[in-house]
Amino acid sequence: MSEKLKAEIFSYFKQLQTVFLATSDEERPYVRPMLLLYVDEKFWIATGSEDAKTPQLKNNPHFEFCYFIEDSDENGYIRGAGKVEFVTGLKIRKKFIDDFSYIRHYWQEPDDLGYVLFQLHIDSFEYMCPGQTTTHKMEFK
């Protein structure tokens, strides 16, 4: 994939956006809206330890998200897929509490057992430019 197309894909990501995150257990997939953070050119999700996605991702760290793009009267999407990493470092966990009020609303301390921070390691994107009917795929090794 060209650097130009890669730059176009990444231009849609802001520090905070809503995506639809898919996980699975042994029997079926589950999709739910989530706030996806794009910080320091990395992707992150904060959630609760008791939320259904947390044990699903512990058992199967593979995920996919879909980010729906609305651009004027045209629509498109970006799908990202890969594996999650559970972030345990208190310094980075504190940074997210300090920087995002919605996280701080639920958890005030980085060592709170109810607070789970995932880094999403993306190994592929699929992109449909708004107004187009074909997709472009980009894989990372």
C-alpha positions in Angstrom: 0.0 0.0 0.0 1.3 3.4 -0.8 2.4 5.9 1.8 -0.2 8.3 0.4 -3.0 5.8 1.0 -1.6 5.0 4.5 -1.6 8.7 5.3 -5.2 9.0 4.1 -6.3 6.2 6.4 -4.5 7.6 9.4 -5.8 11.1 8.8 -9.3 9.9 9.9 -8.1 9.0 13.4 -8.5 11.6 16.0 -7.5 11.3 19.7 -10.9 9.9 20.5 -13.6 8.3 18.2 -16.4 5.7 18.4 -15.8 2.4 16.7 -17.6 -1.0 16.8 -15.3 -3.5 18.4 -15.7 -7.2 17.7 -14.5 -10.0 20.1 -15.5 -13.6 20.5 -15.9 -16.3 23.0 -15.8 -20.0 22.1 -19.3 -19.9 20.6 -20.0 -16.6 18.9 -18.8 -13.1 18.0 -19.9 -10.0 20.0 -19.9 -6.4 18.6 -20.3 -3.3 20.7 -19.6 0.5 20.4 -16.4 1.6 22.1 -14.3 4.7 22.4 -11.0 4.1 20.6 -8.1 6.3 21.6 -5.4 7.2 19.1 -2.4 8.5 21.2 1.3 8.6 20.2 0.4 6.9 17.0 -0.9 3.9 18.9 -4.4 2.6 19.5 -5.9 2.0 22.9 -9.2 1.0 24.7 -10.0 1.5 28.4 -12.7 -0.7 29.9 -13.8 -2.4 33.1 -12.5 -5.7 34.3 -16.1 -7.0 34.7 -17.2 -6.0 31.2 -17.8 -9.0 28.9 -15.1 -8.1 26.4 -12.4 -8.3 29.1 -12.5 -12.1 29.7 -13.2 -12.6 25.9 -10.0 -10.8 25.1 -8.1 -12.7 27.8 -9.2 -16.0 26.2 -8.8 -14.8 22.7 -6.8 -11.6 22.2 -7.9 -11.2 18.5 -10.2 -8.3 17.7 -11.5 -6.3 14.9 -13.0 -2.8 14.9 -15.0 -0.9 12.3 -14.8 2.9 12.2 -17.7 4.3 10.1 -16.7 7.4 8.2 -19.2 10.1 7.2 -17.9 12.6 4.8 -20.5 15.1 3.5 -23.1 12.9 1.7 -20.7 9.9 1.3 -19.9 7.1 3.6 -17.0 4.7 4.0 -15.2 2.7 6.7 -11.9 1.6 8.2 -11.6 -1.9 9.6 -8.7 -2.7 11.8 -7.7 -6.2 13.1 -5.0 -7.6 15.3 -4.3 -8.6 18.9 -4.7 -6.7 22.2 -2.0 -6.4 24.9 -3.2 -5.9 28.5 -1.3 -2.8 29.8 -0.1 -3.2 33.4 2.5 -0.4 33.6 1.2 2.1 36.1 2.8 5.1 34.4 1.0 4.7 31.2 -2.3 3.7 33.0 -2.0 7.0 35.0 -1.4 9.0 31.8 -4.7 7.8 30.4 -6.6 8.6 33.7 -5.0 12.1 33.8 -5.6 12.8 30.1 -9.1 11.5 29.5 -12.0 12.6 31.8 -14.2 9.8 30.7 -11.7 7.3 32.1 -11.2 9.4 35.3 -15.0 9.3 35.7 -14.8 5.5 36.3 -11.3 5.0 37.8 -9.2 7.5 39.7 -6.1 5.3 40.4 -3.9 3.5 37.9 -3.8 0.4 40.1 -7.6 0.1 40.4 -8.4 -3.6 39.8 -11.5 -2.5 37.9 -9.6 -0.6 35.3 -8.3 -2.4 32.2 -6.2 -0.7 29.5 -5.6 -2.4 26.2 -3.2 -1.5 23.5 -4.4 -2.6 20.1 -1.7 -4.0 18.0 -3.1 -3.7 14.5 -1.8 -6.1 11.8 -4.2 -5.1 9.0 -6.5 -2.4 7.8 -9.3 -2.5 5.3 -10.4 0.9 4.0 -13.3 2.0 1.9 -12.9 5.6 0.9 -16.2 7.6 1.3 -18.1 7.5 -2.0 -16.2 4.5 -3.3 -17.3 0.9 -3.8 -13.9 -0.9 -3.6 -11.7 -1.5 -0.6 -8.0 -1.2 0.0 -6.1 -3.6 2.3 -3.0 -2.9 4.2 -1.1 -5.5 6.2 1.7 -4.9 8.8 4.2 -7.6 9.5 
